[in-house]
Amino acid sequence: MTFEQFESWAMYLCGGGLIIFMFFIVWDLAKKSKAGKFGTFILFGVLGFAIMVFVIKEVFVHLLG
């Protein structure tokens, strides 16, 4: 395994771990603040948008690279 392959795998694994951790943080925040269904939906919507932007960026990098 080359260093570039290791960096690529580490980025995807650590990025995925960060996304899962952010999911837990947002869920805990919504629960503790008693955000309700709509507030929880908005919080997870923003998190989903951030994840979607990350995925779109990776698709563009692979298409252009």
CHARMM internal coordinates of N, CA and C (Angstrom, degrees):
IC EDIT
DIST 1 N 1 CA 1.4483
DIST 1 CA 1 C 1.5295
ANGL 1 N 1 CA 1 C 108.37
DIST 1 C 2 N 1.3222
ANGL 1 CA 1 C 2 N 114.79
DIHE 1 N 1 CA 1 C 2 N 128.43
DIST 2 N 2 CA 1.4574
ANGL 1 C 2 N 2 CA 119.08
DIHE 1 CA 1 C 2 N 2 CA 179.41
DIST 2 CA 2 C 1.5282
ANGL 2 N 2 CA 2 C 109.65
DIHE 1 C 2 N 2 CA 2 C -83.44
DIST 2 C 3 N 1.3212
ANGL 2 CA 2 C 3 N 114.21
DIHE 2 N 2 CA 2 C 3 N 167.34
DIST 3 N 3 CA 1.4623
ANGL 2 C 3 N 3 CA 119.71
DIHE 2 CA 2 C 3 N 3 CA 179.72
DIST 3 CA 3 C 1.5235
ANGL 3 N 3 CA 3 C 111.15
DIHE 2 C 3 N 3 CA 3 C -63.55
DIST 3 C 4 N 1.3388
ANGL 3 CA 3 C 4 N 117.60
DIHE 3 N 3 CA 3 C 4 N -37.01
DIST 4 N 4 CA 1.4590
ANGL 3 C 4 N 4 CA 121.43
DIHE 3 CA 3 C 4 N 4 CA 179.31
DIST 4 CA 4 C 1.5332
ANGL 4 N 4 CA 4 C 110.99
DIHE 3 C 4 N 4 CA 4 C -64.95
DIST 4 C 5 N 1.3306
ANGL 4 CA 4 C 5 N 116.74
DIHE 4 N 4 CA 4 C 5 N -40.14
DIST 5 N 5 CA 1.4601
ANGL 4 C 5 N 5 CA 120.10
DIHE 4 CA 4 C 5 N 5 CA 177.81
DIST 5 CA 5 C 1.5308
ANGL 5 N 5 CA 5 C 110.09
DIHE 4 C 5 N 5 CA 5 C -65.60
DIST 5 C 6 N 1.3275
ANGL 5 CA 5 C 6 N 116.16
DIHE 5 N 5 CA 5 C 6 N -42.07
DIST 6 N 6 CA 1.4608
ANGL 5 C 6 N 6 CA 120.04
DIHE 5 CA 5 C 6 N 6 CA 177.74
DIST 6 CA 6 C 1.5230
ANGL 6 N 6 CA 6 C 111.12
DIHE 5 C 6 N 6 CA 6 C -60.71
DIST 6 C 7 N 1.3255
ANGL 6 CA 6 C 7 N 116.67
DIHE 6 N 6 CA 6 C 7 N -44.16
DIST 7 N 7 CA 1.4671
ANGL 6 C 7 N 7 CA 120.47
DIHE 6 CA 6 C 7 N 7 CA 178.87
DIST 7 CA 7 C 1.5237
ANGL 7 N 7 CA 7 C 111.02
DIHE 6 C 7 N 7 CA 7 C -61.43
DIST 7 C 8 N 1.3210
ANGL 7 CA 7 C 8 N 116.73
DIHE 7 N 7 CA 7 C 8 N -41.43
DIST 8 N 8 CA 1.4558
ANGL 7 C 8 N 8 CA 120.84
DIHE 7 CA 7 C 8 N 8 CA -179.83
DIST 8 CA 8 C 1.5213
ANGL 8 N 8 CA 8 C 110.90
DIHE 7 C 8 N 8 CA 8 C -64.10
DIST 8 C 9 N 1.3260
ANGL 8 CA 8 C 9 N 117.28
DIHE 8 N 8 CA 8 C 9 N -48.13
DIST 9 N 9 CA 1.4700
ANGL 8 C 9 N 9 CA 121.01
DIHE 8 CA 8 C 9 N 9 CA 179.24
DIST 9 CA 9 C 1.5357
ANGL 9 N 9 CA 9 C 110.96
DIHE 8 C 9 N 9 CA 9 C -64.03
DIST 9 C 10 N 1.3201
ANGL 9 CA 9 C 10 N 116.32
DIHE 9 N 9 CA 9 C 10 N -41.87
DIST 10 N 10 CA 1.4650
ANGL 9 C 10 N 10 CA 120.08
DIHE 9 CA 9 C 10 N 10 CA -178.90
DIST 10 CA 10 C 1.5258
ANGL 10 N 10 CA 10 C 110.43
DIHE 9 C 10 N 10 CA 10 C -64.49
DIST 10 C 11 N 1.3286
ANGL 10 CA 10 C 11 N 117.11
DIHE 10 N 10 CA 10 C 11 N -37.80
DIST 11 N 11 CA 1.4572
ANGL 10 C 11 N 11 CA 120.31
DIHE 10 CA 10 C 11 N 11 CA 179.72
DIST 11 CA 11 C 1.5225
ANGL 11 N 11 CA 11 C 110.34
DIHE 10 C 11 N 11 CA 11 C -64.81
DIST 11 C 12 N 1.3198
ANGL 11 CA 11 C 12 N 117.40
DIHE 11 N 11 CA 11 C 12 N -44.00
DIST 12 N 12 CA 1.4624
ANGL 11 C 12 N 12 CA 119.97
DIHE 11 CA 11 C 12 N 12 CA 179.91
DIST 12 CA 12 C 1.5274
ANGL 12 N 12 CA 12 C 111.48
DIHE 11 C 12 N 12 CA 12 C -68.36
DIST 12 C 13 N 1.3170
ANGL 12 CA 12 C 13 N 117.82
DIHE 12 N 12 CA 12 C 13 N -42.32
DIST 13 N 13 CA 1.4653
ANGL 12 C 13 N 13 CA 120.37
DIHE 12 CA 12 C 13 N 13 CA 179.94
DIST 13 CA 13 C 1.5248
ANGL 13 N 13 CA 13 C 111.80
DIHE 12 C 13 N 13 CA 13 C -67.28
DIST 13 C 14 N 1.3249
ANGL 13 CA 13 C 14 N 116.47
DIHE 13 N 13 CA 13 C 14 N -46.19
DIST 14 N 14 CA 1.4694
ANGL 13 C 14 N 14 CA 119.44
DIHE 13 CA 13 C 14 N 14 CA -179.91
DIST 14 CA 14 C 1.5262
ANGL 14 N 14 CA 14 C 110.99
DIHE 13 C 14 N 14 CA 14 C -69.84
DIST 14 C 15 N 1.3290
ANGL 14 CA 14 C 15 N 116.81
DIHE 14 N 14 CA 14 C 15 N -36.02
DIST 15 N 15 CA 1.4661
ANGL 14 C 15 N 15 CA 119.77
DIHE 14 CA 14 C 15 N 15 CA 176.28
DIST 15 CA 15 C 1.5139
ANGL 15 N 15 CA 15 C 111.21
DIHE 14 C 15 N 15 CA 15 C -64.49
DIST 15 C 16 N 1.3249
ANGL 15 CA 15 C 16 N 116.50
DIHE 15 N 15 CA 15 C 16 N -42.52
DIST 16 N 16 CA 1.4657
ANGL 15 C 16 N 16 CA 120.48
DIHE 15 CA 15 C 16 N 16 CA 176.63
DIST 16 CA 16 C 1.5140
ANGL 16 N 16 CA 16 C 111.79
DIHE 15 C 16 N 16 CA 16 C -63.73
DIST 16 C 17 N 1.3250
ANGL 16 CA 16 C 17 N 116.26
DIHE 16 N 16 CA 16 C 17 N -41.70
DIST 17 N 17 CA 1.4613
ANGL 16 C 17 N 17 CA 120.28
DIHE 16 CA 16 C 17 N 17 CA 177.25
DIST 17 CA 17 C 1.5185
ANGL 17 N 17 CA 17 C 111.57
DIHE 16 C 17 N 17 CA 17 C -63.22
DIST 17 C 18 N 1.3125
ANGL 17 CA 17 C 18 N 116.45
DIHE 17 N 17 CA 17 C 18 N -38.96
DIST 18 N 18 CA 1.4632
ANGL 17 C 18 N 18 CA 120.54
DIHE 17 CA 17 C 18 N 18 CA 178.10
DIST 18 CA 18 C 1.5203
ANGL 18 N 18 CA 18 C 110.95
DIHE 17 C 18 N 18 CA 18 C -65.53
DIST 18 C 19 N 1.3243
ANGL 18 CA 18 C 19 N 117.15
DIHE 18 N 18 CA 18 C 19 N -40.04
DIST 19 N 19 CA 1.4633
ANGL 18 C 19 N 19 CA 120.92
DIHE 18 CA 18 C 19 N 19 CA 178.56
DIST 19 CA 19 C 1.5203
ANGL 19 N 19 CA 19 C 110.51
DIHE 18 C 19 N 19 CA 19 C -63.52
DIST 19 C 20 N 1.3259
ANGL 19 CA 19 C 20 N 117.25
DIHE 19 N 19 CA 19 C 20 N -43.53
DIST 20 N 20 CA 1.4644
ANGL 19 C 20 N 20 CA 120.89
DIHE 19 CA 19 C 20 N 20 CA 177.72
DIST 20 CA 20 C 1.5289
ANGL 20 N 20 CA 20 C 110.62
DIHE 19 C 20 N 20 CA 20 C -63.34
DIST 20 C 21 N 1.3329
ANGL 20 CA 20 C 21 N 116.57
DIHE 20 N 20 CA 20 C 21 N -41.16
DIST 21 N 21 CA 1.4593
ANGL 20 C 21 N 21 CA 120.16
DIHE 20 CA 20 C 21 N 21 CA 178.35
DIST 21 CA 21 C 1.5296
ANGL 21 N 21 CA 21 C 111.01
DIHE 20 C 21 N 21 CA 21 C -64.90
DIST 21 C 22 N 1.3365
ANGL 21 CA 21 C 22 N 117.58
DIHE 21 N 21 CA 21 C 22 N -40.53
DIST 22 N 22 CA 1.4613
ANGL 21 C 22 N 22 CA 120.68
DIHE 21 CA 21 C 22 N 22 CA 177.73
DIST 22 CA 22 C 1.5261
ANGL 22 N 22 CA 22 C 110.67
DIHE 21 C 22 N 22 CA 22 C -64.68
DIST 22 C 23 N 1.3418
ANGL 22 CA 22 C 23 N 117.33
DIHE 22 N 22 CA 22 C 23 N -36.36
DIST 23 N 23 CA 1.4632
ANGL 22 C 23 N 23 CA 121.07
DIHE 22 CA 22 C 23 N 23 CA 175.67
DIST 23 CA 23 C 1.5196
ANGL 23 N 23 CA 23 C 109.93
DIHE 22 C 23 N 23 CA 23 C -58.69
DIST 23 C 24 N 1.3258
ANGL 23 CA 23 C 24 N 117.16
DIHE 23 N 23 CA 23 C 24 N -46.48
DIST 24 N 24 CA 1.4609
ANGL 23 C 24 N 24 CA 121.07
DIHE 23 CA 23 C 24 N 24 CA 179.11
DIST 24 CA 24 C 1.5243
ANGL 24 N 24 CA 24 C 111.15
DIHE 23 C 24 N 24 CA 24 C -62.85
DIST 24 C 25 N 1.3229
ANGL 24 CA 24 C 25 N 118.02
DIHE 24 N 24 CA 24 C 25 N -42.38
DIST 25 N 25 CA 1.4613
ANGL 24 C 25 N 25 CA 121.76
DIHE 24 CA 24 C 25 N 25 CA -179.41
DIST 25 CA 25 C 1.5236
ANGL 25 N 25 CA 25 C 110.72
DIHE 24 C 25 N 25 CA 25 C -62.64
DIST 25 C 26 N 1.3278
ANGL 25 CA 25 C 26 N 117.39
DIHE 25 N 25 CA 25 C 26 N -45.26
DIST 26 N 26 CA 1.4640
ANGL 25 C 26 N 26 CA 120.86
DIHE 25 CA 25 C 26 N 26 CA -179.43
DIST 26 CA 26 C 1.5216
ANGL 26 N 26 CA 26 C 110.49
DIHE 25 C 26 N 26 CA 26 C -66.30
DIST 26 C 27 N 1.3333
ANGL 26 CA 26 C 27 N 117.57
DIHE 26 N 26 CA 26 C 27 N -41.25
DIST 27 N 27 CA 1.4625
ANGL 26 C 27 N 27 CA 121.12
DIHE 26 CA 26 C 27 N 27 CA 178.12
DIST 27 CA 27 C 1.5367
ANGL 27 N 27 CA 27 C 110.01
DIHE 26 C 27 N 27 CA 27 C -61.25
DIST 27 C 28 N 1.3265
ANGL 27 CA 27 C 28 N 116.68
DIHE 27 N 27 CA 27 C 28 N -45.19
DIST 28 N 28 CA 1.4573
ANGL 27 C 28 N 28 CA 120.98
DIHE 27 CA 27 C 28 N 28 CA 179.30
DIST 28 CA 28 C 1.5291
ANGL 28 N 28 CA 28 C 111.25
DIHE 27 C 28 N 28 CA 28 C -64.61
DIST 28 C 29 N 1.3288
ANGL 28 CA 28 C 29 N 116.73
DIHE 28 N 28 CA 28 C 29 N -40.63
DIST 29 N 29 CA 1.4630
ANGL 28 C 29 N 29 CA 121.21
DIHE 28 CA 28 C 29 N 29 CA 177.83
DIST 29 CA 29 C 1.5239
ANGL 29 N 29 CA 29 C 110.85
DIHE 28 C 29 N 29 CA 29 C -62.55
DIST 29 C 30 N 1.3217
ANGL 29 CA 29 C 30 N 117.10
DIHE 29 N 29 CA 29 C 30 N -44.32
DIST 30 N 30 CA 1.4573
ANGL 29 C 30 N 30 CA 120.73
DIHE 29 CA 29 C 30 N 30 CA 179.81
DIST 30 CA 30 C 1.5234
ANGL 30 N 30 CA 30 C 110.63
DIHE 29 C 30 N 30 CA 30 C -64.85
DIST 30 C 31 N 1.3220
ANGL 30 CA 30 C 31 N 116.66
DIHE 30 N 30 CA 30 C 31 N -38.39
DIST 31 N 31 CA 1.4599
ANGL 30 C 31 N 31 CA 120.58
DIHE 30 CA 30 C 31 N 31 CA -178.88
DIST 31 CA 31 C 1.5310
ANGL 31 N 31 CA 31 C 111.22
DIHE 30 C 31 N 31 CA 31 C -69.10
DIST 31 C 32 N 1.3399
ANGL 31 CA 31 C 32 N 116.85
DIHE 31 N 31 CA 31 C 32 N -46.21
DIST 32 N 32 CA 1.4592
ANGL 31 C 32 N 32 CA 120.36
DIHE 31 CA 31 C 32 N 32 CA -177.29
DIST 32 CA 32 C 1.5239
ANGL 32 N 32 CA 32 C 112.79
DIHE 31 C 32 N 32 CA 32 C -70.87
DIST 32 C 33 N 1.3376
ANGL 32 CA 32 C 33 N 117.12
DIHE 32 N 32 CA 32 C 33 N -31.35
DIST 33 N 33 CA 1.4669
ANGL 32 C 33 N 33 CA 119.52
DIHE 32 CA 32 C 33 N 33 CA -178.68
DIST 33 CA 33 C 1.5206
ANGL 33 N 33 CA 33 C 112.09
DIHE 32 C 33 N 33 CA 33 C -88.84
DIST 33 C 34 N 1.3310
ANGL 33 CA 33 C 34 N 116.42
DIHE 33 N 33 CA 33 C 34 N -1.59
DIST 34 N 34 CA 1.4705
ANGL 33 C 34 N 34 CA 121.74
DIHE 33 CA 33 C 34 N 34 CA -179.35
DIST 34 CA 34 C 1.5237
ANGL 34 N 34 CA 34 C 110.12
DIHE 33 C 34 N 34 CA 34 C 53.29
DIST 34 C 35 N 1.3407
ANGL 34 CA 34 C 35 N 115.19
DIHE 34 N 34 CA 34 C 35 N 52.87
DIST 35 N 35 CA 1.4603
ANGL 34 C 35 N 35 CA 121.62
DIHE 34 CA 34 C 35 N 35 CA -174.43
DIST 35 CA 35 C 1.5218
ANGL 35 N 35 CA 35 C 113.08
DIHE 34 C 35 N 35 CA 35 C -70.20
DIST 35 C 36 N 1.3005
ANGL 35 CA 35 C 36 N 118.55
DIHE 35 N 35 CA 35 C 36 N -20.60
DIST 36 N 36 CA 1.4521
ANGL 35 C 36 N 36 CA 120.77
DIHE 35 CA 35 C 36 N 36 CA -177.48
DIST 36 CA 36 C 1.5229
ANGL 36 N 36 CA 36 C 110.55
DIHE 35 C 36 N 36 CA 36 C 81.47
DIST 36 C 37 N 1.3178
ANGL 36 CA 36 C 37 N 115.37
DIHE 36 N 36 CA 36 C 37 N -179.24
DIST 37 N 37 CA 1.4701
ANGL 36 C 37 N 37 CA 119.38
DIHE 36 CA 36 C 37 N 37 CA -176.46
DIST 37 CA 37 C 1.5198
ANGL 37 N 37 CA 37 C 111.99
DIHE 36 C 37 N 37 CA 37 C -68.50
DIST 37 C 38 N 1.3284
ANGL 37 CA 37 C 38 N 116.49
DIHE 37 N 37 CA 37 C 38 N -44.57
DIST 38 N 38 CA 1.4650
ANGL 37 C 38 N 38 CA 119.14
DIHE 37 CA 37 C 38 N 38 CA -178.32
DIST 38 CA 38 C 1.5230
ANGL 38 N 38 CA 38 C 111.67
DIHE 37 C 38 N 38 CA 38 C -67.39
DIST 38 C 39 N 1.3194
ANGL 38 CA 38 C 39 N 117.57
DIHE 38 N 38 CA 38 C 39 N -43.46
DIST 39 N 39 CA 1.4680
ANGL 38 C 39 N 39 CA 120.76
DIHE 38 CA 38 C 39 N 39 CA 178.72
DIST 39 CA 39 C 1.5151
ANGL 39 N 39 CA 39 C 112.13
DIHE 38 C 39 N 39 CA 39 C -63.31
DIST 39 C 40 N 1.3340
ANGL 39 CA 39 C 40 N 116.08
DIHE 39 N 39 CA 39 C 40 N -40.18
DIST 40 N 40 CA 1.4633
ANGL 39 C 40 N 40 CA 120.03
DIHE 39 CA 39 C 40 N 40 CA 177.29
DIST 40 CA 40 C 1.5229
ANGL 40 N 40 CA 40 C 109.86
DIHE 39 C 40 N 40 CA 40 C -65.15
DIST 40 C 41 N 1.3372
ANGL 40 CA 40 C 41 N 116.86
DIHE 40 N 40 CA 40 C 41 N -40.27
DIST 41 N 41 CA 1.4618
ANGL 40 C 41 N 41 CA 120.98
DIHE 40 CA 40 C 41 N 41 CA 177.29
DIST 41 CA 41 C 1.5257
ANGL 41 N 41 CA 41 C 111.15
DIHE 40 C 41 N 41 CA 41 C -60.09
DIST 41 C 42 N 1.3218
ANGL 41 CA 41 C 42 N 117.26
DIHE 41 N 41 CA 41 C 42 N -43.36
DIST 42 N 42 CA 1.4688
ANGL 41 C 42 N 42 CA 121.54
DIHE 41 CA 41 C 42 N 42 CA 179.43
DIST 42 CA 42 C 1.5286
ANGL 42 N 42 CA 42 C 109.99
DIHE 41 C 42 N 42 CA 42 C -64.86
DIST 42 C 43 N 1.3245
ANGL 42 CA 42 C 43 N 117.22
DIHE 42 N 42 CA 42 C 43 N -44.93
DIST 43 N 43 CA 1.4683
ANGL 42 C 43 N 43 CA 120.05
DIHE 42 CA 42 C 43 N 43 CA -179.85
DIST 43 CA 43 C 1.5286
ANGL 43 N 43 CA 43 C 110.98
DIHE 42 C 43 N 43 CA 43 C -60.13
DIST 43 C 44 N 1.3272
ANGL 43 CA 43 C 44 N 116.52
DIHE 43 N 43 CA 43 C 44 N -47.18
DIST 44 N 44 CA 1.4612
ANGL 43 C 44 N 44 CA 119.26
DIHE 43 CA 43 C 44 N 44 CA 179.94
DIST 44 CA 44 C 1.5218
ANGL 44 N 44 CA 44 C 111.82
DIHE 43 C 44 N 44 CA 44 C -71.77
DIST 44 C 45 N 1.3276
ANGL 44 CA 44 C 45 N 117.35
DIHE 44 N 44 CA 44 C 45 N -26.45
DIST 45 N 45 CA 1.4644
ANGL 44 C 45 N 45 CA 120.42
DIHE 44 CA 44 C 45 N 45 CA 175.23
DIST 45 CA 45 C 1.5163
ANGL 45 N 45 CA 45 C 111.65
DIHE 44 C 45 N 45 CA 45 C -64.14
DIST 45 C 46 N 1.3192
ANGL 45 CA 45 C 46 N 115.96
DIHE 45 N 45 CA 45 C 46 N -42.78
DIST 46 N 46 CA 1.4673
ANGL 45 C 46 N 46 CA 120.36
DIHE 45 CA 45 C 46 N 46 CA 177.78
DIST 46 CA 46 C 1.5298
ANGL 46 N 46 CA 46 C 110.01
DIHE 45 C 46 N 46 CA 46 C -65.69
DIST 46 C 47 N 1.3434
ANGL 46 CA 46 C 47 N 116.77
DIHE 46 N 46 CA 46 C 47 N -42.70
DIST 47 N 47 CA 1.4671
ANGL 46 C 47 N 47 CA 119.78
DIHE 46 CA 46 C 47 N 47 CA 177.32
DIST 47 CA 47 C 1.5253
ANGL 47 N 47 CA 47 C 110.44
DIHE 46 C 47 N 47 CA 47 C -62.98
DIST 47 C 48 N 1.3304
ANGL 47 CA 47 C 48 N 117.19
DIHE 47 N 47 CA 47 C 48 N -42.06
DIST 48 N 48 CA 1.4642
ANGL 47 C 48 N 48 CA 120.52
DIHE 47 CA 47 C 48 N 48 CA 178.41
DIST 48 CA 48 C 1.5172
ANGL 48 N 48 CA 48 C 111.66
DIHE 47 C 48 N 48 CA 48 C -63.05
DIST 48 C 49 N 1.3356
ANGL 48 CA 48 C 49 N 116.92
DIHE 48 N 48 CA 48 C 49 N -37.90
DIST 49 N 49 CA 1.4659
ANGL 48 C 49 N 49 CA 120.33
DIHE 48 CA 48 C 49 N 49 CA 177.58
DIST 49 CA 49 C 1.5234
ANGL 49 N 49 CA 49 C 110.66
DIHE 48 C 49 N 49 CA 49 C -63.38
DIST 49 C 50 N 1.3301
ANGL 49 CA 49 C 50 N 117.17
DIHE 49 N 49 CA 49 C 50 N -41.15
DIST 50 N 50 CA 1.4655
ANGL 49 C 50 N 50 CA 120.58
DIHE 49 CA 49 C 50 N 50 CA 179.12
DIST 50 CA 50 C 1.5235
ANGL 50 N 50 CA 50 C 110.62
DIHE 49 C 50 N 50 CA 50 C -63.84
DIST 50 C 51 N 1.3275
ANGL 50 CA 50 C 51 N 117.15
DIHE 50 N 50 CA 50 C 51 N -40.79
DIST 51 N 51 CA 1.4611
ANGL 50 C 51 N 51 CA 120.69
DIHE 50 CA 50 C 51 N 51 CA 178.26
DIST 51 CA 51 C 1.5267
ANGL 51 N 51 CA 51 C 110.31
DIHE 50 C 51 N 51 CA 51 C -66.61
DIST 51 C 52 N 1.3394
ANGL 51 CA 51 C 52 N 116.38
DIHE 51 N 51 CA 51 C 52 N -40.59
DIST 52 N 52 CA 1.4546
ANGL 51 C 52 N 52 CA 120.53
DIHE 51 CA 51 C 52 N 52 CA 179.59
DIST 52 CA 52 C 1.5296
ANGL 52 N 52 CA 52 C 111.04
DIHE 51 C 52 N 52 CA 52 C -62.59
DIST 52 C 53 N 1.3172
ANGL 52 CA 52 C 53 N 117.66
DIHE 52 N 52 CA 52 C 53 N -40.33
DIST 53 N 53 CA 1.4649
ANGL 52 C 53 N 53 CA 121.16
DIHE 52 CA 52 C 53 N 53 CA 177.84
DIST 53 CA 53 C 1.5265
ANGL 53 N 53 CA 53 C 110.32
DIHE 52 C 53 N 53 CA 53 C -63.23
DIST 53 C 54 N 1.3295
ANGL 53 CA 53 C 54 N 117.73
DIHE 53 N 53 CA 53 C 54 N -40.36
DIST 54 N 54 CA 1.4661
ANGL 53 C 54 N 54 CA 121.10
DIHE 53 CA 53 C 54 N 54 CA 177.71
DIST 54 CA 54 C 1.5207
ANGL 54 N 54 CA 54 C 110.47
DIHE 53 C 54 N 54 CA 54 C -61.77
DIST 54 C 55 N 1.3192
ANGL 54 CA 54 C 55 N 117.77
DIHE 54 N 54 CA 54 C 55 N -44.31
DIST 55 N 55 CA 1.4696
ANGL 54 C 55 N 55 CA 121.48
DIHE 54 CA 54 C 55 N 55 CA -179.56
DIST 55 CA 55 C 1.5274
ANGL 55 N 55 CA 55 C 110.42
DIHE 54 C 55 N 55 CA 55 C -66.34
DIST 55 C 56 N 1.3291
ANGL 55 CA 55 C 56 N 117.59
DIHE 55 N 55 CA 55 C 56 N -43.47
DIST 56 N 56 CA 1.4673
ANGL 55 C 56 N 56 CA 120.75
DIHE 55 CA 55 C 56 N 56 CA 179.40
DIST 56 CA 56 C 1.5246
ANGL 56 N 56 CA 56 C 110.47
DIHE 55 C 56 N 56 CA 56 C -62.35
DIST 56 C 57 N 1.3244
ANGL 56 CA 56 C 57 N 117.10
DIHE 56 N 56 CA 56 C 57 N -39.13
DIST 57 N 57 CA 1.4641
ANGL 56 C 57 N 57 CA 120.37
DIHE 56 CA 56 C 57 N 57 CA 177.95
DIST 57 CA 57 C 1.5221
ANGL 57 N 57 CA 57 C 110.84
DIHE 56 C 57 N 57 CA 57 C -61.33
DIST 57 C 58 N 1.3203
ANGL 57 CA 57 C 58 N 116.92
DIHE 57 N 57 CA 57 C 58 N -43.36
DIST 58 N 58 CA 1.4650
ANGL 57 C 58 N 58 CA 120.33
DIHE 57 CA 57 C 58 N 58 CA 179.06
DIST 58 CA 58 C 1.5147
ANGL 58 N 58 CA 58 C 111.99
DIHE 57 C 58 N 58 CA 58 C -65.20
DIST 58 C 59 N 1.3306
ANGL 58 CA 58 C 59 N 117.45
DIHE 58 N 58 CA 58 C 59 N -37.29
DIST 59 N 59 CA 1.4638
ANGL 58 C 59 N 59 CA 120.50
DIHE 58 CA 58 C 59 N 59 CA 177.70
DIST 59 CA 59 C 1.5213
ANGL 59 N 59 CA 59 C 109.94
DIHE 58 C 59 N 59 CA 59 C -64.31
DIST 59 C 60 N 1.3235
ANGL 59 CA 59 C 60 N 118.14
DIHE 59 N 59 CA 59 C 60 N -44.69
DIST 60 N 60 CA 1.4476
ANGL 59 C 60 N 60 CA 121.26
DIHE 59 CA 59 C 60 N 60 CA 178.38
DIST 60 CA 60 C 1.5225
ANGL 60 N 60 CA 60 C 111.94
DIHE 59 C 60 N 60 CA 60 C -63.82
DIST 60 C 61 N 1.3091
ANGL 60 CA 60 C 61 N 117.58
DIHE 60 N 60 CA 60 C 61 N -38.48
DIST 61 N 61 CA 1.4688
ANGL 60 C 61 N 61 CA 120.53
DIHE 60 CA 60 C 61 N 61 CA 179.37
DIST 61 CA 61 C 1.5293
ANGL 61 N 61 CA 61 C 109.33
DIHE 60 C 61 N 61 CA 61 C -62.88
DIST 61 C 62 N 1.3351
ANGL 61 CA 61 C 62 N 117.80
DIHE 61 N 61 CA 61 C 62 N -42.38
DIST 62 N 62 CA 1.4623
ANGL 61 C 62 N 62 CA 120.85
DIHE 61 CA 61 C 62 N 62 CA 179.93
DIST 62 CA 62 C 1.5244
ANGL 62 N 62 CA 62 C 111.91
DIHE 61 C 62 N 62 CA 62 C -70.76
DIST 62 C 63 N 1.3332
ANGL 62 CA 62 C 63 N 117.49
DIHE 62 N 62 CA 62 C 63 N -35.33
DIST 63 N 63 CA 1.4582
ANGL 62 C 63 N 63 CA 120.34
DIHE 62 CA 62 C 63 N 63 CA 179.38
DIST 63 CA 63 C 1.5297
ANGL 63 N 63 CA 63 C 112.16
DIHE 62 C 63 N 63 CA 63 C -71.20
DIST 63 C 64 N 1.3252
ANGL 63 CA 63 C 64 N 116.70
DIHE 63 N 63 CA 63 C 64 N -38.55
DIST 64 N 64 CA 1.4552
ANGL 63 C 64 N 64 CA 120.70
DIHE 63 CA 63 C 64 N 64 CA -177.36
DIST 64 CA 64 C 1.5248
ANGL 64 N 64 CA 64 C 113.75
DIHE 63 C 64 N 64 CA 64 C -87.89
DIST 64 C 65 N 1.3281
ANGL 64 CA 64 C 65 N 116.21
DIHE 64 N 64 CA 64 C 65 N -18.09
DIST 65 N 65 CA 1.4632
ANGL 64 C 65 N 65 CA 120.03
DIHE 64 CA 64 C 65 N 65 CA -174.81
DIST 65 CA 65 C 1.4408
ANGL 65 N 65 CA 65 C 115.11
DIHE 64 C 65 N 65 CA 65 C -92.96
END
COOR INIT
IC SEED 1 N 1 CA 1 C
IC BUILD
